Amino acid sequence: MYLDKAKKEEIFGKYGKSNSDTGSPESQIALFSYRISHLTEHLKKNRKDHNTARSLTMLVGKRRALLDYLYDNDIERYRSIIKALGLRR
């Protein structure tokens, strides 16, 4: 599997408050971004995989909702995660 326990702990450790911080918006956005990049690479090779395309669309929507939440409630945390992940608004 492309996303094992060690990779999740690495992502949560880098973007969350600790390795076990799985609920903060920053760590969730980072996890979604990793999954989105993986699915994008998969879809470049398998253009007719419509189920994965749908999953990718749903993940992008979830990430966008979390980014909107951070933008509305804490603009500094929003700016830091955008800068750390290299995303743009």
Residue, then its C-alpha position, 0 to 999 in steps of 0.5 A: m500500500y502506498l500509505d503505510k503507518a510510517k508514512k502517516e506518522e511522518i506526515f503528521g509529525k511534520y505538519g501536526k503538533s506531534n506524530s499522533d496529531t491526526g485531527s488538526p486541519e493542518s495534518q489533514i490537509a497535508l495527508f489529503s495533499y499527499r493522497i491527491s498527488h498519488l492519485t494524480e500520478h495514478l490517473k496519468k497512467n490510467r486515464k479510464d479509471h473513473n472510480t479513482a477520478r471520482s475519489l480524487t474529486m472528492l478528496v480535492g473538495k474535502r481539502r478545499a473545505l478544510l482550507d476554507y475553514l482555516y481561512d475563516n477561523d485562523i488566517e495565520r495557520y492558513r497562510s503557514i500551511i499554504k506556504a508549507l505545502g506549496l499550494r495556491r488559493 
